[in-house]
Amino acid sequence: MPFETIANDYGLIGKVAIVSGAGGPIGQGLDEGVTNGRATAILLARAGARVCVVGRTPELAQHTVDIIKNEGGEAFAQVADVTREADCRGVVEATMQRYGRLDCLDNNVGRSAPGDVTVMSLEEWRSMFALNVDSMMLMCKYAIPAMVASGDGGSIVNIGSLRSIRPLKSTVYTVTKGAVIALTSTLAVDHGAQGIAQTASFSAPCSLPTSTGISPRSAARCAPRPPSSSAKAPAGIRPSSPVFFFPTRRSSLPDRASASTAARP
């Protein structure tokens, strides 16, 4: 059963969400922890949403689905590499075929790599952009028309990072997460009139609960401390926990999604 307080607050009962990176990273054991994407998928399902769990590893994606279904939620696993356009198109098509609509997209895939421009290869640089930026563009490319066709608009959440404004020993990660800010604000300009809300979520380092019994209270305890006054976020954007909810109506997004801030034109 969904948590009643969450469902009442966010109006997600019956909505449909896609969460990329919801299975866990390559090499993670099924019971070793909860990644950002997995936690988001679980909490969305607890709030009443039906969730497409996207991951590269079938066992990891299915494990997230099993957690959701054991709690009485609805979800299915879709194996995909979101750096491939055909896979991104297939994720949206599978979701629409199964549920007949799409309301939310959480782009939760990304990784970091050490080094500055003097030591990083061009191949690694391009690989990071493919994963951290191109994947978001490709998922949005196919999710936005599906949201518009569903008739109620939708919400897209792109996972950013405080490293985009506070660089630290990973040039390419900082640059790609800066691109996420630009992508998110541009999507808001291009598709806000269609009722598609855009949100960039900034996260600091955070220890997520390692048990499957995640509650809103435990998620709140994971919220990172505010940054120092000497390192302020850009106007209109504030740091947030990587675990959050988002509604599907643009007009209510800033009030309801307290852990995120909509990027507005």
Buried (B, 14 or more C-beta within 10 A) or exposed (E): EBBEEBBEBBBBEEBBBBBBBBBBBEEBEBEEBBBBBBBBBBBBBBBBBBBBBBBBBEEBBBBBBBBBEEBEBBBBBBBBBBBBBEBBBBBBEBBBEEBEBBBBBBBBBBEBBEBEEEEBEEEEBEBBBBBBBBBBBBBBEBBBBBBBEBEEBBBBBBBBBBBBBBBEEBBBBBBBBBBBBEBBBEBBEBBBEEBBBBBBBBBBEBEBBEEBEBEBEBBEEBBBEEBEEEEEBEEEBBBBBBBBBBBBBBEBBBEBBEBBBBBBE
